[in-house]
Amino acid sequence: MKERVDTMSNELQDRKPDDVLDLRGEACPEPQIEIVKKLNHMKPGQVLEVISDEEPMNVTIPKICESRGYPCVSVKEGNTYRIKILKTK
């Protein structure tokens, strides 16, 4: 099962996002609200990329995704996190 998750993560990491939400400089809880609103307006199969410079977002965004059943992958680039989320349903 773990191999399948890794494969999904690699595929998701390589996918071009359908939309990008740049939340650098934004403090909680506003980013979480914006992410949920954006995902609610996206179609299944679309990918949202979230850009954040807040380290807690690297934990809270995956938790939001897990609770909704959306795969996500996070990459750290310097002080910035790029998190891709696949809306599945």
NORSUL-V765375 format. One record per helix or strand of 2 or more residues. SS is the DSSP state (alpha for helix, beta for strand). FROM is the first residue (numbers start at 1). TO is the last residue. If there is no record, write none. Layout:
{{SS/FROM/TO} {SS/FROM/TO}}
This chain:
{{alpha/2/14} {beta/19/22} {alpha/30/40} {beta/47/52} {alpha/57/68} {beta/72/77} {beta/80/86}}
